[in-house]
Amino acid sequence: MIDIKGLSGNLDVDKQILAQLNDRDLVNICKSNKYLNSICQSNDFWRIRSLILIKDTIPYKTEKSLTFTEKSLTFTEKSWKQHYIDFSIKITENELIKNAKNGKINVIRYLIDKKIDPSANNNEAIILASKYGRLNVVKYLMSQYPKYNIDPTASDNDAFSFASSNGHLEVVKYLMSLTDVNGENIINPADR
């Protein structure tokens, strides 16, 4: 991770420095203060960064071909800023999933309060919380339904299957107690 004290304060120079960082460090540093966030919100910054990342993969590159590529490099659907936002959300969703697996309920609450979707990646958070016996996390995630589409039956009932095969009886009992709007158990009796 780069020390932000090492930045110059010159916008053009700092864009070049930040563009060299790996994705995770870049997203973290962009959130650290208003100045850095303004750099990361710039479409120009993401164009420069993309060129830095691909320049080594362009065969027989010259300054002319790189300049030509730079001018013609565009996205039809998304702005550069949107790519940053999407990537930032993906990293944060992965943090929620990792903390669900590790039972870090306070981090999960914080991330959900910040509008990170706990049902992302096909409900991986509740599946991993169940697999590792994190009953408090499973209950908290289920308390977020229907605001979020938390589904412990996702991926062919993996939450129940993993909790059961790993001997997490309390999680199994809790999942078996869940009912749908009609009062029917959501866990298929054949899976029990």
N, C-alpha and C positions, 0 to 999 in steps of 0.2 A: 504494500500500500504506500502510495506517495504521501509525503509529509506536505500538507497544504502550505506550510511556511516556505517551502521550496518553490512555490509559484511566484511569478514575476509581478503580477498585477497588471501586466500588459495583456489585453484581451486576446490578441492574435497569438502571442507566444503561449499563453496558458491553454488556448484551444489545442495547440500542437502537443503540449505536454500531456494533457488529459486524454487526447486521442490515442496515445500509446498504451494506456492502461488496459488490463483485462476487464471483461464485462462486469464481473462482480465488484471489483474495486471501483470501477467507474461509476456504477449505480450508487454505491455507498458514498463516494466522495461528492457526487452531484447533490446528494441530499444534505450535505454538511453545512452549507450556508447559502445565502441568497445569491452571492456573486457566482459561485460555482453552479448553482441551479440555473441561473440565467444562461450560462454557457451551454449547459446540457439541454436547455429548452430551445436552442437555436438550430434550425434546419441546416444551416451552413456547417455547424459543428459535426453533425451526423454524416453529412456528405464527405467532409474531410476524413472523418474516422473510417468510413467505409473504404475510401481510397487507400488509406494507410494499411488497412487489413487485407485488401486484395492486391496491392501493388506487387507483392512478391510472387503472386500466382499468375501474373500477366507475362506470357512468354515474349522474349525479345522486346522488352519495354524500352522506350526512350522517353525523354521529356515531352516530345511532341505527342506520342501516343498516349501518355498519361494525361496530358492536358486535354486531348480529344476525349478520352474516356471520362475525365472529370466533368466535362461539359455535357456529355450525353448520358451520364449516370442519373437516372431518375426512377421513382416508383410511381406506378399509375394509381394504385389504390390508397396508399398511406403516405403520410408525410414522414420525414426523418424523425421529427419529434414523436410521432405516434409509435414508431419502432422503439424508441427509448422507453416510452410509457408502457408499452406491451411487455418489453423485456423486464422492466422494473417490477411489474405485477407478477410475472412468472417467477422471478427470484423470490418475491415475498410469499407467493403461494407455496413454493418449495420450502420456505422457512416454516410456514404453518404446518405442513406435512411432517417435516423433521421433528418439530416440537410436539406434535401429536404422538408420534412414535416414542419420544422420550418422556412423555407425561408432563411437559412444562405448561401447565394450565394457565398460568399468569401471562405467558407470552402469547398463547393461543387467544385468550380473551382480548389482549391488546390488539392483535392483528385483526381479529373479527370486528372489534370496535372501529378499526381503520378501514372497514369495508372490504377486507380480503375474504374471498369466497371459500368457506371451508369444504364445499362440495367439489372443488376443483380437481382435475385429474381423475375423474370418475370416482369421486368420494374416497380417494386414497387416505385422507386423514383419519376417517373413522375406521377404515379397514386396518390401518397400521396400529391405531390406538387399541383396537380389539385384539389384534395379533399379539401385542406385547402386554396385554392385561391392564391397560390404563382406563379403569372403570370411570374415574372422575372425568376424564377427557371424553369418553364415549357419551356419558350423560350430558356433559356440557354441549357437545356437538349436536346431540339430538334435541337439546333445548332451543337450538337455533332454527329448527324446522317450524313452520313453513317459510320463514323469511329466506332461508337458503334451502336448496333442494337436497338436504342431507338424506342419504338413502343407504342404510346398512345392508340392504339386499343387493347393492350394486356389485357388478363383476361376479355374478352367479353366487351370491351370498358369501363372499369371501370373508366379511367381518365375522360372521357366525362360524364359518368353517375354520378360520385361523384361531379364533378364541377357543373353540372346542378342541382342536387338535393340539393346542399348546397348553391345555389344562387350565384355562382361565374361567373357572366355574362361575364366578360372580358376573363376569361380562356375559357369559352364555345365558345365565338366568335373566339378566337385564334385557338382552336382545330378544329373548323368547317372550318377555312380558310386553313388548311393544305391539301396539295395535294400529290398524289403519282407521280411517274415518268411519267405517262401518263396524268397528269393534272387533274385526278379525285380526288374528295374529299376522304380523307381516312376514315372519319367518315361516316358510312352507313346512308343514308337518313332515314331509318326506326328507327334509334336510336335517331334522332333529336327530 
